Amino acid sequence: MEQVSMKQHCDEHMHRYVLARTKDGWCTDGFVEHVDDNYVCLAVLCEGPGRDDRAFGPYPYFGTPFARPPLYPYPYYPRRYFARQVFPLAALLGLSLLPFY
């Protein structure tokens, strides 16, 4: 697809959940957040920075004079967040709509 027609295609899918494929075979899913003349931005769901050992004891300072109660109730699940990924329109092969439940 040409860059102009890819921009129109991305504009039609603004704020929708899509699967983006690039010409080098890389795929990612997310919400189309912003489109300009050269780039498209996707909001991609991230799980957060790995496992947090504060909630899955044993606590290293438990039983010492400086012991504090845990910061989070058990079970603690890390908060999810959206990260922005930017793709050049020239590198996009296509967008596919995905069902979002």
Secondary structure as GFF3:
##gff-version 3
##sequence-region A 1 101
A	DSSP	alpha_helix	3	12	.	.	.	ID=ss1
A	DSSP	beta_strand	17	22	.	.	.	ID=ss2
A	DSSP	beta_strand	27	35	.	.	.	ID=ss3
A	DSSP	beta_strand	39	46	.	.	.	ID=ss4
A	DSSP	three_ten_helix	53	55	.	.	.	ID=ss5
A	DSSP	beta_strand	81	88	.	.	.	ID=ss6
A	DSSP	three_ten_helix	89	91	.	.	.	ID=ss7
A	DSSP	beta_strand	92	97	.	.	.	ID=ss8
###
